[in-house]
């Protein structure tokens, strides 16, 4: 079922796909979901988590390092600003009257949470608990996994090296082109090392067996790992 995402509403406990075009607020929405999970343990409470989810159990992954840095900054800023807003509400003893408070402008997750507390008898106590959860999340923010996809995979390979069979010094490359060219040139050097210069010149002229051709073939094979090389029928050079 498709529905419009409401950052003020409860977090969907089921698997959900948040689909949107570029620049429409996906990063903002994910940061609001994260904030709501930290603020309100009822959003993630269950038999195995009577006190709600620990922020360190939340995994946030994205594609590039730049996107990861932006996501980390958005989430940290959201936690910090929500903490300051709750401190102000508690210090001034302002009434929790649900949506519409000027302090809540731009923070729909916090507005939605306070809207729920408006009809709860122990609202102030819940507010104090939410503030404590925000403080804990900020104090241990570096332990929260906000990472690129390949960064997370590398971390899991190292953490579970024995189970996965990976080396402890495993490294996942973001761009394999440099490695592919290095392997191609290494193979190229081995191929021509023992050839007489004149024979090599003939081969290069008639078969186009140049270094650039080897690199191109290697890139094609890397992009199509299911493929294979085949050797054409030979013919005499005359």
Phi, psi and omega per residue, in radians:
X1 nan 2.290 3.137
X2 -1.692 2.347 3.082
X3 -2.564 2.802 3.129
X4 -1.297 2.292 3.134
X5 -1.255 2.272 3.121
X6 -2.072 1.870 -3.114
X7 -1.142 -0.252 3.080
X8 -1.448 -0.339 -3.049
X9 -1.413 3.089 3.119
X10 -1.184 2.723 3.103
X11 -1.360 2.285 3.137
X12 -1.221 2.134 -3.109
X13 -1.333 -0.219 3.113
X14 -1.528 2.990 3.029
X15 -1.193 2.323 -3.084
X16 -2.416 2.558 3.088
X17 -1.883 2.146 3.098
X18 -1.747 1.832 -3.055
X19 -1.904 2.291 3.136
X20 -2.832 2.764 3.098
X21 -1.347 2.946 3.139
X22 -1.089 2.405 3.071
X23 1.364 0.249 -3.106
X24 -1.780 0.028 3.014
X25 1.893 0.467 3.116
X26 -1.131 -0.783 -3.140
X27 -1.086 -0.763 3.096
X28 -1.038 -0.785 -3.102
X29 -1.130 -0.719 3.116
X30 -1.128 -0.695 3.100
X31 -1.107 -0.632 3.121
X32 -1.222 -0.667 3.077
X33 -1.092 -0.767 3.132
X34 -1.048 -0.809 -3.131
X35 -1.066 -0.747 -3.120
X36 -1.135 -0.667 3.105
X37 -1.115 -0.622 3.114
X38 -1.295 -0.747 -3.090
X39 -1.138 -0.760 -2.902
X40 -2.106 1.774 3.131
X41 -1.117 -0.358 3.128
X42 -1.113 -0.386 -3.118
X43 -1.263 -0.344 -3.095
X44 -2.346 0.198 -3.111
X45 -1.221 2.459 3.122
X46 -2.842 -3.141 -3.123
X47 -0.997 -0.620 3.138
X48 -1.582 -0.112 3.120
X49 -2.425 1.321 -3.105
X50 -1.116 -0.411 -3.138
X51 -1.828 0.243 -3.114
X52 1.493 3.060 -3.066
X53 -1.328 2.495 3.015
X54 -1.401 2.336 -3.139
X55 -0.935 -0.503 -3.140
X56 -1.243 -0.200 3.098
X57 -1.573 -0.097 -3.134
X58 -1.525 2.242 -3.140
X59 -1.913 2.185 3.092
X60 -2.140 2.057 3.126
X61 -2.210 2.576 3.090
X62 -2.516 -3.015 -2.927
X63 -1.541 -0.901 -2.991
X64 -1.947 2.867 3.101
X65 -1.133 -0.649 3.129
X66 -1.114 -0.769 3.111
X67 -1.129 -0.639 3.108
X68 -1.129 -0.762 3.137
X69 -1.098 -0.720 3.111
X70 -1.137 -0.744 3.135
X71 -1.093 -0.780 3.130
X72 -1.064 -0.742 -3.141
X73 -1.152 -0.732 3.135
X74 -1.096 -0.779 -3.100
X75 -1.185 -0.756 3.124
X76 -1.105 -0.756 3.122
X77 -1.085 -0.730 3.124
X78 -1.079 -0.776 3.112
X79 -1.108 -0.761 -3.099
X80 -1.175 -0.785 -3.121
X81 -1.190 -0.663 3.100
X82 -1.112 -0.685 3.080
X83 -1.058 -0.790 -3.121
X84 -1.144 -0.655 3.123
X85 -1.146 -0.773 3.135
X86 -1.134 -0.665 3.082
X87 -1.068 -0.734 3.129
X88 -1.134 -0.742 3.128
X89 -1.087 -0.745 -3.123
X90 -1.264 -0.653 -3.113
X91 -1.180 -0.723 -3.125
X92 -1.530 -0.102 -3.131
X93 0.971 0.673 3.107
X94 -1.262 2.602 -3.130
X95 -1.249 2.484 3.057
X96 -1.551 1.626 -3.015
X97 -1.858 0.402 3.060
X98 1.398 -2.695 -3.045
X99 -1.081 2.743 3.021
X100 1.783 -0.101 -3.140
X101 -1.238 2.367 -3.074
X102 -1.063 -0.500 3.135
X103 -1.183 -0.369 -3.010
X104 -1.601 0.005 -3.112
X105 -1.076 2.178 -3.126
X106 1.581 0.016 -3.129
X107 -2.235 1.265 -3.065
X108 -1.093 -0.597 3.134
X109 -1.128 -0.725 3.110
X110 -1.207 -0.679 3.101
X111 -1.102 -0.738 3.107
X112 -1.119 -0.706 3.116
X113 -1.109 -0.800 3.137
X114 -1.190 -0.516 3.073
X115 -1.104 -0.653 3.078
X116 -1.157 -0.697 -3.097
X117 -1.244 -0.290 -3.080
X118 -1.051 -0.482 -3.102
X119 -1.949 0.376 -3.112
X120 -1.916 2.284 -3.087
X121 -1.123 -0.580 -3.129
X122 -1.740 0.713 -3.047
X123 -1.032 -0.757 -3.100
X124 -1.132 -0.703 3.111
X125 -1.117 -0.718 3.104
X126 -1.126 -0.597 3.112
X127 -1.156 -0.744 3.108
X128 -1.099 -0.717 3.114
X129 -1.132 -0.702 3.113
X130 -1.114 -0.716 3.101
X131 -1.068 -0.730 3.117
X132 -1.096 -0.728 3.129
X133 -1.122 -0.653 3.085
X134 -1.135 -0.735 3.128
X135 -1.092 -0.748 3.134
X136 -1.124 -0.757 3.140
X137 -1.086 -0.719 3.130
X138 -1.211 -0.681 -3.137
X139 -1.133 -0.602 3.139
X140 -1.879 0.495 -3.022
X141 -1.057 -0.617 -3.116
X142 -1.183 -0.248 3.111
X143 -1.545 -0.151 3.126
X144 -1.408 2.334 -3.091
X145 -1.491 1.808 2.999
X146 -2.193 1.880 -2.874
X147 -2.641 2.910 2.951
X148 -1.253 2.840 3.142
X149 -1.105 -0.798 -3.121
X150 -1.203 -0.550 3.087
X151 -1.141 -0.724 3.102
X152 -1.145 -0.738 3.126
X153 -1.072 -0.734 3.126
X154 -1.115 -0.714 3.122
X155 -1.086 -0.718 3.141
X156 -1.198 -0.664 3.114
X157 -1.098 -0.718 -3.139
X158 -1.253 -0.737 -3.108
X159 -1.146 -0.590 -3.116
X160 -2.042 0.800 -3.060
X161 -1.080 -0.697 -3.107
X162 -1.160 -0.740 -3.133
X163 -1.214 -0.642 -3.059
X164 -1.516 -0.309 -3.093
X165 1.376 0.165 -3.130
X166 -1.485 2.657 3.070
X167 -1.248 2.647 3.136
X168 -1.174 -0.327 3.135
X169 -1.780 0.438 -3.137
X170 -1.081 2.459 -3.137
X171 -2.357 2.215 3.114
X172 -1.708 2.086 -3.121
X173 -1.469 2.366 3.086
X174 -1.272 -0.599 -3.110
X175 -2.254 2.072 -3.058
X176 -1.582 -0.029 -3.059
X177 -1.037 -0.751 -3.108
X178 -1.116 -0.732 3.116
X179 -1.143 -0.720 -3.134
X180 -1.081 -0.772 -3.128
X181 -1.177 -0.634 3.124
X182 -1.106 -0.758 3.113
X183 -1.134 -0.739 -3.129
X184 -1.093 -0.786 -3.129
X185 -1.185 -0.605 3.089
X186 -1.094 -0.782 3.116
X187 -1.151 -0.646 3.123
X188 -1.085 -0.791 -3.141
X189 -1.105 -0.701 3.115
X190 -1.128 -0.632 -3.086
X191 -1.178 -0.715 -3.022
X192 -1.653 -0.091 -2.970
X193 -1.016 -0.794 -3.027
X194 -1.728 0.102 -3.131
X195 -1.409 2.429 3.012
X196 -1.072 2.496 -3.093
X197 -0.937 -0.729 -3.100
X198 -1.145 -0.751 3.123
X199 -1.093 -0.694 3.142
X200 -1.111 -0.681 3.126
X201 -1.110 -0.689 3.120
X202 -1.141 -0.778 3.130
X203 -1.080 -0.745 -3.122
X204 -1.131 -0.639 -3.133
X205 -1.300 -0.803 -3.043
X206 -1.461 -0.528 -3.043
X207 -1.962 -0.039 -3.102
X208 0.940 0.739 -3.104
X209 -1.524 1.009 -3.136
X210 -1.630 2.909 -3.125
X211 -1.068 -0.681 -3.125
X212 -1.114 -0.616 3.117
X213 -1.186 -0.703 3.101
X214 -1.077 -0.741 -3.137
X215 -1.139 -0.682 3.129
X216 -1.126 -0.753 3.107
X217 -1.088 -0.720 3.141
X218 -1.102 -0.691 3.113
X219 -1.149 -0.682 3.106
X220 -1.093 -0.753 3.134
X221 -1.155 -0.657 3.140
X222 -1.152 -0.599 -3.135
X223 -1.455 -0.239 3.093
X224 -2.321 1.261 -3.050
X225 -1.089 -0.315 3.131
X226 -1.418 -0.155 -3.107
X227 -1.396 3.112 3.129
X228 -2.641 2.736 3.093
X229 -1.534 2.543 3.035
X230 -2.321 2.555 -3.067
X231 -1.707 2.135 3.129
X232 -1.200 2.849 3.119
X233 -1.059 2.350 -3.125
X234 -1.414 2.726 3.077
X235 -2.475 2.704 -3.105
X236 -1.296 2.493 3.098
X237 -1.595 2.003 -3.070
X238 -2.397 nan nan
